[in-house]
Amino acid sequence: MSTKFSKEELKSPDQVTKTLRQGFVWTTAHSKMVIAAVAVFVVIGAGISLAGYFSEKKEVSQQEKYFLIEKAYSEKKRGFEEAVRAEMMAAQAKDKKNVPPVDASKKASGDIQKDYGPEIQGFTAFINDAPTTKAAQMAALNLSEIYMNYKQNDEALSTLQKVEKGLDKSDVLTGLVLMQMGNALANKADCKAAVEKWEAITGNKSLAFAHDEAKLRMGLCFESMNDLAKAEQLYTEIAKKEDQNTTDFAASREAQKYLRLLKAKKNL
């Protein structure tokens, strides 16, 4: 879908900042890469069995504890999301008289401790207890997601750094952790450091599943650093891969959109 911008909007730094921010929000949410049910992505999306992750004794001992915490988090998050959807449906309903009111107690309060206090405590204790395990990396992805959703990017980054030493370069979870670290750094306006994390992904053949998305995020960061040539190069590279089997089609479509916007700005 083509996105049109007026000359005034293209000239405005606020519009550029808004566009980049929306891009980072999109990349955080799409393609099941940093969602709460990381285990589902690993098993289904990447085609890798969790049994392999938990083959060692230490991993086996952590498995049951992790999934109890993850289950509680996923159920609570799902409840909050359902409340939001119910509220949106009520707002869009034509006959509002027959729409039951949304139970405010089922909605997230906006206070991170009120909403996810027990889950934060559980994930944190789990990570501190066994930071080099795969289960801890999955816990860190979930916990960092909570922090980032509440704009606490320093805490998200600190959480991910606790498990960074245990990363295996050829492992799928490595790509997810590095991607999320880049997200947190970019949200902190440290694009230089964010690009370094994403380059660690694109330079690793074992993480090919994440290359397109990492390049897209790098493009957004280069654009925010006013390196428009580098941003255009990356957007073009992703956009031209749409007919290839290894392409992330969502990333390709977004790259095309950002490329059109970038070219429009350059032609003013």
HUKAWO-V559625 format. One record per backbone hydrogen bond with DSSP energy under -1.0 kcal/mol. CO is the residue of the C=O (numbers start at 1). NH is the residue of the N-H. Records with the same first field share a line. If there is no record, write none. Layout:
BEGIN
CO = NH ; NH
END
This chain:
BEGIN
6 = 10
7 = 11
12 = 16
13 = 17
14 = 18
15 = 19
16 = 20
17 = 21
18 = 22
19 = 23
20 = 24
21 = 25
22 = 26
23 = 27
24 = 28
25 = 29
26 = 30
30 = 33
36 = 38
37 = 41
38 = 42
39 = 43
40 = 44
41 = 46
42 = 48
49 = 52
50 = 54
56 = 60
57 = 61
59 = 63
62 = 66
63 = 67
64 = 68
65 = 69
66 = 70
67 = 71
68 = 72
69 = 73
70 = 74
71 = 75
72 = 76
73 = 77
74 = 78
75 = 79
76 = 80
77 = 81
78 = 82
79 = 83
80 = 84
81 = 85
82 = 86
83 = 87
84 = 88
85 = 89
86 = 90
87 = 91
88 = 92
94 = 96
96 = 99
103 = 106
104 = 107
111 = 115
112 = 116
113 = 117
116 = 120
117 = 121
118 = 122
119 = 123
120 = 124
121 = 125
122 = 126
123 = 127
124 = 128
125 = 129
126 = 130
130 = 133
133 = 137
134 = 138
135 = 139
136 = 140
137 = 141
138 = 142
139 = 143
140 = 144
141 = 145
142 = 146
143 = 147
144 = 148
145 = 149
147 = 152
148 = 151
152 = 156
153 = 157
154 = 158
155 = 159
156 = 160
157 = 161
158 = 162
160 = 163
163 = 166
164 = 167
168 = 171
172 = 176
173 = 177
174 = 178
175 = 179
176 = 180
177 = 181
178 = 182
179 = 183
180 = 184
181 = 185
182 = 186
183 = 187
184 = 188
185 = 190
186 = 189
190 = 194
191 = 195
192 = 196
193 = 197
194 = 198
195 = 199
196 = 200
198 = 202
199 = 203
201 = 204
204 = 207
205 = 208
207 = 210
208 = 211
210 = 214
211 = 215
212 = 216
213 = 217
214 = 218
215 = 219
216 = 220
217 = 221
218 = 222
219 = 223
220 = 224
221 = 225
222 = 227
223 = 226
226 = 228
227 = 231
228 = 232
229 = 233
230 = 234
231 = 235
232 = 236
233 = 237
234 = 238
235 = 239
236 = 240
238 = 241
241 = 244
244 = 247
248 = 252
249 = 253
250 = 254
251 = 255
252 = 256
253 = 257
254 = 258
255 = 259
256 = 260
257 = 261
258 = 262
259 = 263
260 = 264
261 = 265
262 = 266
263 = 267
265 = 268
END
